[in-house]
Amino acid sequence: MATDYYQIDELLTEEHKLIRQSVRDFVNQEIKPVIDEMAHKHKDIPGLMPKLGAIGALGPYIPEEYGGAGLDQISYGLIMQELEAGDSAVRSSASVQSSLVMFPIYSFGSEEQKRKYLPQLASGEMIGCFGLTEPNHGSNPAGMETRIVDKGSHFLLNGAKMWITNSPIADIAVVWARDEEGKVRGVIVERGMDGFTTPETHNKWSLRASKTGELVFENVEIPKENVLPAVQSLRGPLSCLNSARYGISWGVIGAAIDCYETALKYAQERQQFGKPIASFQLQQKKLAEFVTEITKAQLLCWRLGTLKNEDKATPAQISMAKRNNVKMAIDIARESRQIMGGMGIVGDYPMMRHAANLESVITYEGTHDVHLLITGHDITGINAF
């Protein structure tokens, strides 16, 4: 990917560019040659998580003492962008591991928890997932029904979560539940605990190259040392979502650029009526709009990344970027398919796969409409929920 209409590369450091190139090379070598087959067969990429760990794509902003790379937030964004140019499922796996599993353990965990879990998660030796969404509560996490009860020597966990990326293959799950006082607590549930099961969700038309499932808890005994000690409110899971949404806002730019560059090359080569279809006004209109919207998204993310590095980015700013950029990407995926004509529906080209994936991305981590209301609340001071 070389699309940089506003010379935004000049705002990046040499380290940023090296990181981006290394992940781009990984995607070109390890993901793009197999992703169409994996998506068709509804299979996850073999050995993906250790491969992501080896290139430093898991928890890249976690300090080195806990196994991370200690990188800044723009580096994290660029990594997500390059991974999603390969496939949203790949970015989702890295995003969940980084922002929804490693981030809460690092931010709210004990020193023992950090040292026990983070290095293995960073290497991809251990796979994590995140349990917040429930069968009856998606956009309204405050309605959470999953419960933990203090039994003296341990906690007892009961409830269920759904639409959980990586749940069927996860070694641990960071799960959010209410205690007897109604406070939201984070607990680390480990594979093999009695009463903990992870049924897989089948027949997906989207994110087919990653595993999705449920988390079911039937009187699961949680050791007290597995409870995250530093948070007792919805601030815990919502701060995780802010980090994940930030990564998504970068990631979808990668999917959009992959579609745009594929369509541009095709339009320059495809001949109709004795000349390339890129010479026709309607095709140029589409291509010009694509690069304009991509450029706007790039600038939005770059500024958001600088604010994140300074710890100034607000949840509402992150919501705006997530909402805008995902809509931008899905529109480009759909319209670029039009440029390809019939060729746009086959797996030799990425448009249909990206478009199907982005139907999930525009819904998860806060739906398109909910993010609009977050912005509305922020600018008016009136909660429309």
QUIFEN-V618110 format. One record per pair of residues at least 4 apart in sequence whose ideal C-beta (glycine too) atoms are under 7 Angstrom apart, sorted by sequence separation. I is the first residue (numbers start at 0). J is the second residue. D is the distance in Angstrom with one decimal. If there is no record, write none. Layout:
((I,J,D) (I,J,D))
//
This chain:
((3,7,5.6) (11,15,3.9) (13,17,6.3) (14,18,6.3) (15,19,6.3) (16,20,6.2) (17,21,6.4) (18,22,6.6) (19,23,6.1) (20,24,6.3) (21,25,6.6) (22,26,6.4) (23,27,6.3) (24,28,6.1) (25,29,5.5) (26,30,4.6) (27,31,5.6) (30,34,5.3) (33,37,5.6) (34,38,6.0) (35,39,6.3) (36,40,6.1) (43,47,6.4) (46,50,5.7) (47,51,6.2) (48,52,6.3) (49,53,6.3) (55,59,5.6) (61,65,5.3) (63,67,6.2) (70,74,3.8) (72,76,6.4) (73,77,6.4) (74,78,6.5) (75,79,6.6) (76,80,6.3) (77,81,6.6) (78,82,6.4) (79,83,6.2) (80,84,6.7) (83,87,5.5) (85,89,5.0) (87,91,5.9) (88,92,6.6) (89,93,6.7) (90,94,5.7) (91,95,6.1) (92,96,6.4) (93,97,5.9) (94,98,5.5) (95,99,4.8) (96,100,5.4) (97,101,5.5) (98,102,4.9) (100,104,6.7) (101,105,5.9) (102,106,5.8) (103,107,5.3) (104,108,4.1) (108,112,3.7) (110,114,6.4) (111,115,6.0) (112,116,6.0) (113,117,5.2) (116,120,5.7) (117,121,6.0) (118,122,6.5) (136,140,6.2) (150,154,6.6) (165,169,4.9) (177,181,5.6) (178,182,5.2) (188,192,6.1) (203,207,5.7) (221,225,5.2) (230,234,6.2) (233,237,5.5) (234,238,5.9) (236,240,6.4) (237,241,6.6) (238,242,7.0) (239,243,6.4) (240,244,5.9) (241,245,6.5) (242,246,6.8) (243,247,6.4) (244,248,6.5) (246,250,5.9) (247,251,6.3) (251,255,6.2) (252,256,6.2) (253,257,6.4) (254,258,6.6) (255,259,6.1) (256,260,5.9) (257,261,6.3) (258,262,6.2) (259,263,6.1) (260,264,6.4) (261,265,6.3) (262,266,6.0) (263,267,6.5) (264,268,6.4) (265,269,5.5) (270,274,6.6) (274,278,4.9) (279,283,6.9) (280,284,6.2) (281,285,6.9) (282,286,6.4) (283,287,5.8) (284,288,6.3) (285,289,6.4) (286,290,6.7) (287,291,6.3) (288,292,6.2) (289,293,6.2) (290,294,6.2) (291,295,6.6) (292,296,6.4) (293,297,6.3) (294,298,6.5) (295,299,6.3) (296,300,6.3) (297,301,6.2) (298,302,6.4) (299,303,6.2) (300,304,6.0) (301,305,6.8) (302,306,6.6) (303,307,6.3) (304,308,6.4) (305,309,6.6) (312,316,5.3) (314,318,6.3) (315,319,6.6) (316,320,6.7) (317,321,6.3) (318,322,6.1) (319,323,6.0) (320,324,5.8) (321,325,6.2) (322,326,6.5) (323,327,6.2) (324,328,6.3) (325,329,6.3) (326,330,6.2) (327,331,6.4) (328,332,6.3) (329,333,6.4) (330,334,6.1) (331,335,5.6) (332,336,6.7) (335,339,6.8) (339,343,3.1) (349,353,5.3) (350,354,6.0) (351,355,6.2) (352,356,6.3) (353,357,6.0) (356,360,6.4) (357,361,5.9) (359,363,5.8) (362,366,5.3) (365,369,5.0) (367,371,6.9) (368,372,6.7) (369,373,6.5) (370,374,6.8) (371,375,6.3) (372,376,6.2) (373,377,6.4) (374,378,6.3) (375,379,5.9) (3,8,5.3) (11,16,5.7) (26,31,6.2) (37,42,5.0) (51,56,4.3) (52,57,5.0) (61,66,6.7) (62,67,5.8) (63,68,6.7) (70,75,6.3) (95,100,6.4) (96,101,6.3) (97,102,6.7) (108,113,5.2) (119,124,4.6) (120,125,5.2) (132,137,5.2) (149,154,5.9) (150,155,5.3) (177,182,6.8) (206,211,6.6) (221,226,6.9) (230,235,3.8) (270,275,6.0) (271,276,5.3) (277,282,5.7) (306,311,4.5) (307,312,4.5) (312,317,6.0) (343,348,6.0) (365,370,5.1) (376,381,6.6) (37,43,6.8) (51,57,5.3) (61,67,2.7) (63,69,4.6) (119,125,3.8) (136,142,4.1) (148,154,6.6) (166,172,7.0) (177,183,5.9) (178,184,5.3) (269,275,6.4) (276,282,5.2) (277,283,6.8) (306,312,4.0) (342,348,6.1) (361,367,5.1) (376,382,5.1) (37,44,5.5) (60,67,6.5) (62,69,5.1) (82,89,4.9) (83,90,3.9) (120,127,5.6) (135,142,6.9) (136,143,6.0) (147,154,4.5) (148,155,4.8) (188,195,5.7) (268,275,6.7) (269,276,4.9) (336,343,3.7) (343,350,4.9) (344,351,5.5) (376,383,6.5) (8,16,6.8) (59,67,6.2) (82,90,4.2) (104,112,5.7) (105,113,6.1) (136,144,6.8) (147,155,6.8) (175,183,5.7) (176,184,6.0) (203,211,6.4) (267,275,5.5) (343,351,6.7) (375,383,5.8) (58,67,4.5) (59,68,4.7) (104,113,6.1) (116,125,6.8) (131,140,5.8) (135,144,6.5) (147,156,5.1) (266,275,6.6) (303,312,5.8) (339,348,5.9) (60,70,5.5) (133,143,6.5) (175,185,5.7) (176,186,6.5) (266,276,5.1) (267,277,4.8) (306,316,6.8) (33,44,6.4) (59,70,4.5) (60,71,6.9) (79,90,5.4) (82,93,5.6) (133,144,6.0) (146,157,5.5) (199,210,6.3) (200,211,4.4) (266,277,3.8) (339,350,6.3) (372,383,5.0) (60,72,6.3) (104,116,5.5) (105,117,6.3) (133,145,6.5) (146,158,6.0) (173,185,6.0) (174,186,5.3) (200,212,5.3) (372,384,6.3) (55,68,4.5) (104,117,6.0) (145,158,2.8) (199,212,4.4) (200,213,7.0) (303,316,6.2) (30,44,7.0) (79,93,7.0) (144,158,5.8) (145,159,6.9) (160,174,6.8) (173,187,6.0) (174,188,5.3) (198,212,5.6) (303,317,6.8) (336,350,4.1) (59,74,6.0) (60,75,5.2) (79,94,6.3) (145,160,6.8) (197,212,5.1) (198,213,4.8) (335,350,5.3) (336,351,6.4) (59,75,5.2) (101,117,5.9) (171,187,5.6) (172,188,4.6) (197,213,6.6) (266,282,5.3) (171,188,6.6) (197,214,6.0) (198,215,6.7) (303,320,5.2) (158,176,6.2) (171,189,5.4) (332,350,5.5) (336,354,6.6) (59,78,5.9) (101,120,5.2) (171,190,6.9) (196,215,4.7) (100,120,6.1) (101,121,7.0) (156,176,6.1) (170,190,5.0) (266,286,6.6) (300,320,6.2) (29,50,6.1) (169,190,6.8) (195,216,6.0) (299,320,5.2) (332,353,4.4) (333,354,5.5) (56,78,5.2) (194,216,6.3) (332,354,3.8) (0,23,6.8) (194,217,4.2) (263,286,5.8) (96,120,6.1) (194,218,5.0) (195,219,5.0) (262,286,6.8) (299,323,6.5) (134,159,6.0) (194,219,4.3) (299,324,6.8) (329,354,6.4) (332,357,5.9) (56,82,6.6) (133,159,6.4) (193,219,6.8) (100,127,3.3) (133,160,5.7) (134,161,5.4) (192,219,5.3) (193,220,6.9) (296,323,6.8) (100,128,6.9) (132,160,6.1) (133,161,6.7) (169,197,6.8) (192,220,6.9) (296,324,4.6) (329,357,4.1) (25,54,5.1) (100,129,5.9) (131,160,6.8) (132,161,6.1) (147,176,4.6) (149,178,7.0) (328,357,5.5) (99,129,3.5) (130,160,3.8) (132,162,5.2) (146,176,5.7) (149,179,6.7) (156,186,6.5) (167,197,5.2) (259,289,4.4) (96,127,5.6) (145,176,4.2) (146,177,5.6) (147,178,5.4) (148,179,6.1) (166,197,4.4) (188,219,6.5) (259,290,6.5) (296,327,5.2) (22,54,6.2) (143,175,6.8) (154,186,6.8) (156,188,6.9) (167,199,4.3) (325,357,6.5) (329,361,5.8) (21,54,6.2) (95,128,6.2) (130,163,6.0) (143,176,7.0) (188,221,6.7) (22,56,6.4) (95,129,5.8) (129,163,7.0) (143,177,5.6) (259,293,6.2) (128,163,5.2) (186,221,5.1) (292,327,4.6) (325,360,5.3) (326,361,6.8) (57,93,6.1) (128,164,6.3) (325,361,4.8) (56,93,5.0) (128,165,4.4) (147,184,6.0) (256,293,6.1) (58,96,6.9) (59,97,6.9) (128,166,4.8) (187,225,4.4) (255,293,5.4) (57,96,4.9) (58,97,4.7) (126,165,5.8) (147,186,6.4) (186,225,5.7) (292,331,6.7) (57,97,5.8) (61,101,5.6) (65,105,6.5) (143,183,6.8) (174,214,6.5) (186,226,5.2) (128,169,4.0) (252,293,6.5) (326,367,6.5) (47,89,6.8) (51,93,5.3) (126,168,5.6) (127,169,5.8) (130,172,5.2) (168,210,5.3) (172,214,5.5) (184,226,6.1) (185,227,3.8) (289,331,5.1) (58,101,3.9) (126,169,5.0) (127,170,6.9) (130,173,6.9) (167,210,4.5) (321,364,6.8) (48,92,6.7) (61,105,5.6) (126,170,5.3) (127,171,5.1) (128,172,4.9) (129,173,5.3) (130,174,3.9) (131,175,5.2) (165,209,7.0) (252,296,5.2) (321,365,6.7) (47,92,6.2) (125,170,4.7) (127,172,6.9) (130,175,6.5) (164,209,6.0) (165,210,5.8) (167,212,4.4) (185,230,6.2) (252,297,6.2) (322,367,5.9) (125,171,6.6) (127,173,6.5) (166,212,3.7) (289,335,6.8) (164,211,5.8) (166,213,6.4) (184,231,6.1) (318,365,6.6) (65,113,5.4) (163,211,6.7) (166,214,5.6) (183,231,6.8) (252,300,6.6) (322,370,3.7) (162,211,6.5) (163,212,5.7) (182,231,4.3) (183,232,5.5) (285,334,5.4) (321,370,5.9) (322,371,6.3) (163,213,6.4) (182,232,6.5) (183,233,5.1) (185,235,5.2) (34,85,6.1) (66,117,5.2) (163,214,5.5) (249,300,5.0) (34,86,4.9) (65,117,4.0) (66,118,3.4) (161,213,4.8) (183,235,6.3) (248,300,5.6) (318,370,4.3) (65,118,6.3) (160,213,6.5) (285,338,6.0) (31,85,5.8) (67,121,5.3) (159,213,6.2) (160,214,4.1) (26,81,5.6) (30,85,3.5) (66,121,3.4) (116,171,6.7) (159,214,6.7) (248,303,6.8) (318,373,4.2) (319,374,5.5) (18,74,5.2) (22,78,5.2) (26,82,6.5) (30,86,6.4) (61,117,6.1) (66,122,6.5) (159,215,5.0) (282,338,6.0) (318,374,6.1) (159,216,6.9) (15,73,5.9) (19,77,4.5) (23,81,4.8) (26,84,6.0) (158,216,5.3) (245,303,6.7) (315,373,5.6) (15,74,5.9) (18,77,6.0) (22,81,3.9) (26,85,4.0) (30,89,5.8) (58,117,6.9) (157,216,5.5) (315,374,6.1) (18,78,6.6) (22,82,6.5) (61,121,6.4) (156,216,4.5) (157,217,6.5) (175,235,6.7) (157,218,6.2) (175,236,4.7) (15,77,6.0) (19,81,6.0) (58,120,6.4) (245,307,6.3) (315,377,3.8) (57,120,6.4) (58,121,4.9) (155,218,5.8) (156,219,4.3) (57,121,5.2) (155,220,6.3) (156,221,5.2) (57,123,5.8) (153,220,4.8) (154,221,4.2) (153,221,6.0) (52,121,6.1) (95,164,4.8) (104,173,6.9) (153,222,5.7) (154,223,6.7) (52,122,4.2) (95,165,5.9) (103,173,5.4) (153,223,6.2) (52,123,3.0) (145,216,6.9) (51,123,5.6) (92,164,6.7) (154,226,6.6) (245,317,5.2) (248,320,3.8) (252,324,6.3) (255,327,6.1) (259,331,5.9) (266,338,5.6) (49,122,6.9) (91,164,5.2) (92,165,6.2) (100,173,5.3) (241,314,5.2) (244,317,5.0) (248,321,4.8) (251,324,5.0) (255,328,4.1) (258,331,5.2) (262,335,3.9) (265,338,6.6) (49,123,4.0) (99,173,6.8) (147,221,6.7) (244,318,6.8) (247,321,5.4) (251,325,5.1) (254,328,5.0) (258,332,5.0) (261,335,6.9) (265,339,5.8) (48,123,3.7) (49,124,6.7) (112,187,6.9) (241,317,5.3) (248,324,4.7) (255,331,4.5) (259,335,6.3) (262,338,4.4) (244,321,4.3) (251,328,3.8) (258,335,4.2) (262,339,6.4) (48,126,5.2) (107,185,6.1) (247,325,6.8) (254,332,6.7) (103,185,5.8) (0,84,5.8) (130,214,4.6) (261,348,5.8) (261,349,6.2) (258,349,6.5) (141,233,6.5) (257,349,5.5) (258,350,5.4) (140,233,6.3) (258,353,5.7) (140,236,6.5) (257,353,6.6) (254,353,4.6) (254,357,6.4) (131,236,4.9) (251,357,6.7) (251,360,6.3) (129,239,6.8) (111,224,6.8) (247,360,6.3) (91,206,6.3) (92,209,5.6) (247,364,5.9) (88,206,4.7) (91,209,5.7) (87,206,6.2) (108,227,5.3) (109,228,5.4) (88,208,4.0) (107,227,4.2) (244,364,5.1) (88,209,3.7) (243,364,5.4) (244,365,6.5) (86,208,5.6) (107,229,4.2) (107,230,4.3) (103,227,6.4) (240,364,5.8) (240,365,6.9) (107,235,5.8) (103,235,6.3) (106,238,6.8) (103,239,5.2) (102,239,5.5) (99,239,5.0) (102,242,5.1) (98,239,6.0) (98,242,3.8) (99,243,5.6) (98,243,3.9) (98,246,5.8) (94,243,5.4) (205,355,4.8) (206,356,5.6) (204,355,5.7) (205,356,5.6) (94,246,4.7) (94,247,6.8) (205,358,5.1) (206,359,5.0) (205,359,4.3) (94,250,7.0) (90,250,4.3) (44,208,6.2) (43,208,6.0) (41,207,4.9) (42,208,7.0) (43,209,5.4) (43,210,5.3) (79,246,4.3) (83,250,3.7) (87,254,6.3) (82,250,6.6) (83,251,6.1) (38,207,4.5) (80,249,4.7) (84,253,3.5) (38,208,4.8) (76,246,6.6) (79,249,4.6) (80,250,5.8) (83,253,4.0) (84,254,6.4) (37,208,4.3) (75,246,6.4) (79,250,3.9) (82,253,6.9) (83,254,5.0) (77,249,6.9) (80,252,5.1) (81,253,5.8) (84,256,6.3) (76,249,3.5) (80,253,4.1) (84,257,4.6) (34,208,6.0) (162,363,7.0) (76,300,5.8) (76,304,5.2) (138,366,6.2) (73,304,3.9) (138,369,5.2) (72,304,5.1) (72,307,3.8) (73,308,6.7) (72,308,5.1) (71,308,5.2) (0,253,7.0) (2,256,4.9) (0,256,4.7) (0,257,6.9) (2,259,6.5) (2,260,6.3) (0,260,6.4) (86,352,7.0) (88,356,6.6) (87,356,3.6) (86,356,6.6) (87,357,6.5) (87,360,5.6) (4,290,5.4) (2,290,6.6) (5,294,5.2) (4,294,4.6) (7,297,5.3) (2,293,6.0) (7,298,6.8) (10,301,5.8) (5,298,6.6) (7,301,5.9) (39,346,6.6) (35,346,4.1) (38,352,5.5))
//
